[in-house]
Amino acid sequence: MAAVVPVTVSAIVLVARGHVPLIGVVDALLVGLMVGAGMALSLVNGLLRSITRLRISTRRIALDSGGDAPPEKGGIDDLDQLAAWLSAVSRHVRRSLREAREREQETEAVFARMADGILLVDGDLRIRRLNPAAAEMLALTPGRALGYTVIEATMLHSLDGLFREAMLAGATRMRRLETIQPRRRLLHVLVTPLEGGVRGSGAVAVLQDLTEFDRVERVRRDFVTNVSHELRTPVTSIKVMVESLQRGAIKQKALREEFFRSIVEATDRLAQLVDDVLALARIEAGPGRLEWQPVALDQLVRETVAAQVPLAREYQVELTAETDEPLVVTGDPEGLRQAIANLITNGVKYNHPGGQVHIRLRRTEEEACLEVADTGIGIPPEHLSRIFERFYRVDRGRSRELGGTGLGLAIVKHVCEAHGGQVRVESVVGKGSTFQMTLPLTEAAPAPLSDRATDH
C-alpha cells in the first residue's frame, strides 16, 4: 500500500497541469490498488500461516505436557486457539513449578529428618551436602563443613579411605567405623559412587549409628556369661555334695545333715536366681507383658513391709514405715511389689544388728516418692554409678553369703523405668544408704488388691 500513495499523488499533479488525461490516472490508480491489495493479502496469509504453525506447536507442547485440548477452529479463530493453548501451557507451567517446589520441600524435609546420616561428596572428595544426622554422627557443623574434604572435616582416615576405595572401584563399599570424638560411636557406613572413577561426579555415603545396638549386644553377651557363671556355682556345689553322699558320706549322720543343708541352700539360691532372671526378662519384654491397672501404692507398701518383718527380725533390724497419704499409680502390682521388696531386703541384709530401715511414701508434685533409708554399711562412692547394673556386686563374697543374686537392684531400676519413673541412691560408708523411687501418679480409683491376680 505504501507504493500506491506516491503514484496517486504524482497522477493528481499531472492531471492538474494538463499533461495526462483523467482516464489514464484512473487506470493507474486501479492498478496501484490491485497491487497493494495483493501485497496485503500475501502479508495476511503469511501471518496466518505463522499463527497456525505457532498454534500447532503450542498445542503439541500443551498436549505433551498433559494439558486439556480446547476445540479446534480454523481461519481467523486461530488467534483465539493460540491464546487458549498459551493459557493452557501457562497453567501447566505454573502447576509444574508448584509441584516441583512441593517435591523439593518434601525431599528436604525427609533429608533433614532421616535417622540415617547422608553425606554427599564431589569428585575431589569435598563435602557438598550432609543432613543433620550425619553432622551429629561425625561431630560436624553442617554449614561450616561444606567445601572441605572428608579428611579435613572429619579427620577420619578410615572414612576418607572408604570413599576413595568405592570411587576407584566404581562399586558400593561398606564398613564399620569407630569414632572417638566427642564420644565413642560405632558407625556402619555404605558408600556408593555416583559415577565411576576418582574424577567422576562423586559419591554418597549412608551412615547408621550402631552404638546403642553394640552396647545392648555387649550387655546381652555379658548377661549370658554372668548367668552361666551364677548357675554353674550352685549346680556344681549340689553335684559335688550328691557325689560325696553316693560315695558313703550319707552313712555319717553329721556329714549327711550338713550336706543336705548345703544342698537345700544351693537349691534355694538356684531357684531365686531363676526367679530373678525370669522377672527381669518379663519386665524387659516390654509394657505388653505387664499387668497394667490402678494400684493403691500406700496399701501395696504396707503389705510388702509386713511381708518383710520376719526377715528383719532374723537380722535384728527394726523396720518402720510412713504411708499415711493414699497415693494411686498405674502399673503392674507384682512388678512394683518386687521392686519395693528388693529395696527393703537390701536395707535389711546390708545392715548391722540393732540397725533400722525406714520406709516413707509421700507425694511430690505429680509423683509418688518412696524412700527406703537404712543405717547399714553404706556404699563406697566409686560403686554408686554401677550398683543398678545386672550382677554387679560391691562385695561379691558377702552378697553370695547373704543369698544375693546380683539382680535385685537391676530389677528395681527396670521396674521404675517401665513405669515412667526413676530410682536414685545416696550413701555414706558406715552410716547407711537412702534409695529413692519416684513414679508418676494417676487419679483413677484402684481395684482391691485382694481381687488382683498374683500368679505370673
Residue pairs with C-beta under 8 A, 6 or more apart in sequence:
1 36
1 39
1 40
3 32
3 35
3 36
4 29
4 32
4 33
4 35
4 36
7 28
7 29
7 32
8 28
8 29
8 32
11 20
11 24
11 25
11 28
11 29
12 25
14 20
14 25
15 21
15 22
15 25
48 78
51 78
51 79
51 82
52 78
54 82
55 78
55 81
55 82
55 85
58 82
58 85
58 86
58 89
59 69
59 81
59 85
61 85
61 89
62 68
62 69
62 85
62 88
62 89
62 92
63 69
65 89
65 92
65 93
65 96
66 92
67 85
67 88
67 89
67 91
67 92
68 88
70 81
70 84
70 85
70 88
72 81
73 80
73 81
111 118
111 131
112 131
112 132
114 131
114 133
115 133
116 133
116 206
116 207
116 208
117 130
117 131
117 133
117 134
117 135
117 136
117 137
117 138
117 187
117 205
117 206
117 207
117 208
117 209
118 129
118 130
118 131
118 133
118 134
118 204
118 205
118 206
118 207
119 127
119 129
119 130
119 134
119 138
119 150
119 204
119 205
119 207
120 127
120 128
120 129
120 130
120 202
120 203
120 204
120 205
121 127
121 128
121 150
121 163
121 202
121 203
121 204
121 205
122 128
122 201
122 202
123 167
123 197
123 198
123 199
123 200
123 201
123 202
124 149
125 149
125 150
125 151
125 160
125 163
125 164
125 202
126 147
126 148
126 149
127 145
127 146
127 147
127 148
127 149
127 150
127 153
128 146
128 202
129 146
130 138
130 140
130 142
130 145
130 146
131 142
132 142
133 207
134 140
134 205
134 207
135 141
135 142
135 145
137 179
137 185
137 187
137 207
137 209
138 153
138 154
138 156
138 159
138 179
138 207
139 179
139 181
139 182
140 153
140 154
145 153
149 160
150 156
150 159
150 160
150 163
151 157
151 160
154 160
156 177
156 179
158 175
158 177
159 177
159 189
159 205
162 173
162 175
162 177
162 189
162 191
162 205
163 191
163 203
163 205
164 198
165 173
165 191
166 172
166 173
166 191
166 192
166 193
166 203
167 193
167 196
167 197
167 198
167 200
167 202
167 203
168 197
168 198
169 193
170 193
170 195
170 196
170 197
170 200
171 193
172 190
172 191
172 192
172 193
173 190
173 191
174 188
174 189
174 190
174 191
175 188
175 189
176 186
176 187
176 188
176 189
176 210
177 186
177 187
177 189
178 184
178 185
178 186
178 187
179 185
179 187
184 211
185 209
185 211
186 209
186 210
186 211
186 213
186 214
187 207
187 208
187 209
187 210
188 207
188 208
188 210
189 205
189 206
189 207
189 208
190 205
190 206
191 203
191 204
191 205
192 203
192 204
192 205
192 206
193 200
193 202
193 203
194 200
194 201
194 202
194 203
194 204
195 201
195 202
219 390
222 390
222 391
223 390
223 391
226 390
226 391
226 406
227 273
227 277
227 391
230 273
230 391
230 405
230 406
231 270
231 273
233 400
234 266
234 267
234 269
234 270
234 273
235 266
235 270
237 262
237 263
237 266
238 263
238 266
238 267
238 270
241 259
241 262
241 263
241 266
242 263
244 259
245 256
245 259
249 255
249 256
249 259
250 256
250 259
265 403
268 403
269 403
269 405
272 403
272 405
273 405
273 407
276 405
276 407
276 408
276 411
277 407
279 335
279 338
279 407
279 411
280 390
280 407
280 410
280 411
280 414
282 289
282 290
282 335
282 456
283 289
283 290
283 335
283 411
283 414
283 415
283 418
284 414
287 418
290 331
290 332
290 335
290 418
291 332
291 333
291 334
291 452
291 453
291 456
292 330
292 331
292 332
293 330
293 331
293 332
293 333
293 446
293 447
293 452
294 328
294 329
294 330
294 442
294 444
294 445
294 446
294 447
295 328
295 329
295 330
295 331
295 333
295 336
295 446
296 326
296 327
296 328
296 446
296 449
297 327
297 328
297 329
297 336
297 361
297 368
297 370
297 439
298 323
298 324
298 325
298 326
298 327
298 361
299 446
299 449
300 333
300 336
300 337
300 340
300 449
301 321
301 323
301 340
301 359
301 361
301 370
302 321
302 323
303 337
303 449
304 337
304 340
304 341
304 344
305 319
305 321
305 344
305 359
307 341
308 319
308 341
308 344
308 345
308 348
309 319
311 345
311 348
311 349
312 318
312 319
312 348
312 357
315 348
315 349
315 351
315 353
316 353
316 354
316 355
317 347
317 348
317 351
317 353
317 354
317 355
317 356
317 357
317 374
318 354
318 355
318 356
318 357
319 344
319 348
319 356
319 357
319 359
320 356
320 357
320 358
320 359
321 358
321 359
321 360
321 361
322 358
322 359
322 360
322 361
322 362
323 359
323 360
323 361
325 361
325 362
325 363
327 361
327 363
327 368
327 441
328 441
328 442
328 443
328 444
328 445
328 446
329 336
329 368
329 419
329 439
329 440
329 441
329 442
330 419
330 440
330 442
330 444
331 419
331 439
332 415
332 418
332 419
333 449
333 452
333 454
334 454
334 456
335 415
335 418
335 419
336 415
336 419
336 439
338 411
338 415
339 411
339 412
339 415
339 416
339 437
340 370
340 372
340 437
342 408
342 409
342 411
342 412
343 370
343 372
343 412
343 435
343 437
344 357
344 359
344 372
345 408
346 372
346 374
346 408
346 409
346 435
347 357
347 372
347 373
347 374
347 376
347 433
347 435
348 357
348 374
349 402
349 404
350 374
350 376
350 377
350 398
350 402
350 433
351 357
351 374
351 375
351 376
351 377
351 432
352 375
352 376
352 377
355 374
355 375
355 376
355 432
356 374
356 375
357 372
357 373
357 374
357 375
358 371
358 372
358 373
358 374
359 370
359 371
359 372
360 370
360 371
360 373
361 368
361 369
361 370
361 371
362 368
362 369
362 371
363 369
363 441
364 438
366 440
366 441
367 421
367 438
367 439
367 440
367 441
368 438
368 439
368 440
368 441
369 436
369 437
369 438
370 436
370 437
370 438
370 439
371 434
371 435
371 436
371 437
372 434
372 435
372 437
373 432
373 433
373 434
373 435
374 432
374 433
374 434
375 431
375 432
376 432
376 433
377 429
377 430
377 432
378 427
378 428
378 429
378 430
378 431
378 432
378 433
379 387
379 394
379 425
379 427
379 429
379 433
380 394
380 429
381 427
383 392
383 394
384 425
384 427
386 392
387 394
387 409
387 425
388 409
388 410
388 412
388 413
388 423
389 410
390 406
390 407
390 410
391 406
391 407
391 410
392 406
392 410
393 399
393 404
393 406
399 406
412 423
412 435
412 437
413 423
416 422
416 423
416 437
416 438
416 439
419 439
419 440
420 439
420 440
421 437
421 438
421 439
421 440
422 437
422 438
423 435
423 436
423 437
423 438
424 435
424 436
425 433
425 434
425 435
425 436
426 433
426 434
426 436
427 433
427 434
